[in-house]
Amino acid sequence: KTLVFSQYVSALNVVEEYIQRRNKEAKLKLGNDCKLIRHLRLDGSTQQSMRQDLVNKFNKEDSKCNVFLITTQAGGFGLNLPSASRVVILDAAWNPANDAQASVRAFRLGQKQPVFVYRFISYGTMENSVYDRQ
């Protein structure tokens, strides 16, 4: 299972659109036998009352959801997602604590497997400078 973090809702929109297109194309080519990417999403527009339900749904052992799209601000603090073994951070935050909090969402009690954190950084850009200063 994978957690995908971004500061920007628009970046999560792009990832979500990719997932939906990929699933649609896979179904057309492979029929019902294809493995779909099932995802959940938590951002600033997610109602407070729904957040824990989303976390519980993702963490269930028999959950079919394998990707959780989360904005760093909405989901960086207080979430326990030990069912994930991969964390993808799409962009660096000015505040290094935001990225650190996002990357440890999967390092929780109950984690049974190694966790890998991937950060996407474009060399020679402002984002690279922000990451270096972190």
Order of alpha helices (4+ residues) and beta strands (2+ residues): beta-alpha-beta-alpha-beta-alpha-beta-alpha-beta-alpha
